[in-house]
Amino acid sequence: MDSNFTIEVNHTGSFVPKPIVYFNPVKMVVSNVDFRSMSFMEFISYVKNLVNDGRINVYYCLPQRSLRDGLRVLEDENDYVRFLDAGYENGGMINLYIDHSQYPVMEWIEEEIAEDGSIDGNTDDDDDVDSKLSDDDFVEHEPDDEVIRVSIINCAPALGNVRI
């Protein structure tokens, strides 16, 4: 298995509740880095250096899921293993979200689910076992107005390829 994969890092934005969205992010694509060779603490240090902020909460979103239904926090080694597994199961790609404000994001999501009375936005009590999932699921992400690409020269080899 190829140990390198691509992470889209969404940072400097803010989580906003009801419905949960990550508003006004700067997107940075990191690729060709062997994250499997890093421990959880090494990964967090790498991300802190990448976004130039030492006080952050780090989240990832399960592929093909909305933030409400797929956002997961990265708090320990076990979370990190699940994060890597989800990325590799998605063809080596995953989205990372950086919370610079220390908001209670997971509490907001729990409140939304409790108010809505459902998980995955499904309030239908009909357990139709013949139902099929659609590829047309709505995923809440802020649209990009402009993509900025910056070439970084003379970076340490551990940074891999970084695009902003």
Salt bridges, closest charged atoms under 4 A:
GLU8 OE2 - LYS27 NZ 3.40
ASP53 OD2 - HIS100 ND1 2.62
ASP69 OD1 - ARG68 NE 3.26
ASP79 OD1 - ARG82 NH2 2.71
ASP85 OD1 - ARG36 NH2 3.44
GLU115 OE2 - LYS18 NZ 3.24
ASP116 OD2 - ARG68 NH1 2.90
ASP120 OD1 - ARG65 NH2 3.40
ASP144 OD1 - LYS27 NZ 3.85
